Amino acid sequence: MIDTGRLSPFELEWLGEAGADIYTSDEARPRLHELDLLTRACLRGKADVAYFHHGQIAKEGSDGKNSVAFLAEAGRLGVYLHLSNRDKERAPDGLSALASACRSAGSWIVYYHHGPLNRELGGLAREGVWIHLSDKDLPSAGDVLLLAKIIRESPGGKPRFIIHIEKGLGLEEALDLERAGAFLLFKTPPSDYKSAFRGLEQRAERRKLDHRAYYLYTTFLP
């Protein structure tokens, strides 16, 4: 169920208790007590609440919907938090704090990373953050090797990296990421059946990604 803000909290609670996963955001549901009601209802219905935060994250001292305190409390309620740095900068230390809050309730942060690769992503992965990024931000073979190394260092041997293949990597580069444990989402046209890439694409397609690791769709990178 996509929450646009038009339904009342009572109507959303009813849907959550009926087993519908609720996809909401800071634009549709900016009140913490409403998120609390929703998560309780979804818990009874064995459903989940996913919350996409579009706005800035304010510095310490703020208590509004854009504050770290608001988002951390949402995480402690069991909300699955989704954030992107495409339009707003996201500080790694702030994301780590939110990841800790989510972890205490058994939920996650899902982070969509745009821009150059950096080792701070490894730190976020160790906090249990799911990380999406595009191969467009891996311009060199060295970047791919660095990312593969970061992925292999994921705790518990359970990498939470999702690579959107949009421009197309070389075969060995893509295989390196697959062997490291990354989920590969191919956005490129299917390869010819004779291509060495075809087997890789088929394996990637068969590998099931937890629906909580993305917001609604895997077809785009927010």
Buried (B, 14 or more C-beta within 10 A) or exposed (E): BEBEEEBEBEEBBBBBBEEBBBBBBBBBBBEBEBBBBBBBBBBEBEBBBBBBBBBEBBEEEBEEBBBBBBBBBBBBBBBBBBBBBEEEEBEBEBBBBBBBBBBEBEBBBBBBBBEEBEEBBBBBBBBBBBBBBBBEBBEEEEBBBBBBEBBBEBEEEEBBBBBBBBEBBEEEBBBBBBEBBBBBBBBEEEBEEEEEBEEBBBEBEEEEEEEBBBBBEBEEBB
